[in-house]
Each structure stands twice: as structure tokens, then as C-alpha cells.
């Protein structure tokens, strides 16, 4: 059974790749045709009327249905919001799936399941707990490093002031050598006062995209660049 599923997965991957390649070719041809159509309707049409008319009569232009083909052939799940009666929502849903080549009914059902109240409540609780823990870990480490924090209780950033008169630009120059970086505070100064302004010695550190297991390595890099 395992070998069968592996072969099936490989076959589906090959088929998916071929379908995607065909869609890319169709899209490129359609974009090129649309560009030519615009040219023949523009200055070329004014200068070479017969030539332009011949090409346009031949059907030079975008491939009809190209957008719908891409919508139907490229995987993905999207959702939107609308306030209306149940009858109108169902009508719009069915029209989008069948007439416009939009998201399939199966994808709509899947997205609706993802947005169930219990699931969303669980996700909100888990996300808040995860980033809250990250915020506290980094806050404790930053204070130990001598950084002064200006951070609220939400989000996944820490605003810090550097000690000993260091500027964020100098700090960043050292971090670059470690393939790391922070956002210098002066870039958020609406008056653009640079390093001499009140934000010159401040920086924003984001832990939103930093994996939990990279905490120790991130702190060691920051410490080494503060010396």
C-alpha cells in the first residue's frame, strides 16, 4: 500500500506539473496576444490599417477563457465576506463556481470548515499563547543584555533602546556580518531626523518569523554584536 501511494503521489505531482506548465504557456501566449491586439488598435492601426485589420480579423488577441483556466487549474483556497440573504449568497456561490470558473464548491466547503467558530477560537488562543511566550522570552533576554524596552502586550515586535550611545545603524552593520538585521528606529521617524533624532538609538526586533528553536542562536548573535 505504501509503494502504491508513493507512486500515486509521484504521478499526481507529474500531472500537476504538466498542467501548470500548460497554464503558464497559455498565459504567456494570451498576454502576448493582448499586447499585439492593443498595438494593432493603436498607432500601428493608424499607420498600417490593412495589415492591422488582417491580423485582427485573424483573431490576434488574448485567449478567451484564459483567466478562467488559470482560476480552475491553479490550486488554492480563497474566501470573502458578504452580507445578504441566504438565498442570494447561495446563488452567488453557485454562479461563481460554475459560470465564472472560480473556486470549486469543494474548496468553498473546506474554507468554511476552517472558519468554524470553534476552530477559529482555538487558533486565536494558540497563536496568542505562542507569541506571548516568545515576547516574554525575548523581553527577559533583552533586559539582561541592557536594552531598554518600549513594548506593549500585543504583536510580535520589541522596540528597544541601545545602551552606551550606540546607534541602530552601527548595530545593523555588525548584524549584517552575521546574516541578521533589525529595523533601525530612525526609519520610522516621520520627521526623518536620522541618527541624531530621538529614534537613532532605537530599533525594532521582530520575532514573528523566527522559529522557537532559534531563540538561543538569535540571542547569541545579538549579544556578540552589542559588544
Secondary structure, 3 states (H helix, E strand, C coil): CHHHHHHHHHHHHHHHHHHHHHHHHHHHHHHHHHHHHHHHCCHHHHHCHHHHHHHHHCCCCCCCCHHHHHHHHCCCCCCCCCCCCHHHHHHHHHHHHHCCCCCCHHHHHHHHHHCCHHHHHHHHHHHHHHHHHHHHHHHHHHHHCCCEECCCCCCCEEEEECCCCCCHHHHHHHHHCCCCCCEEHHHHCCCCCHHHCCCCCEEEEECCCCCHHHHHHHHHHHHHHHC
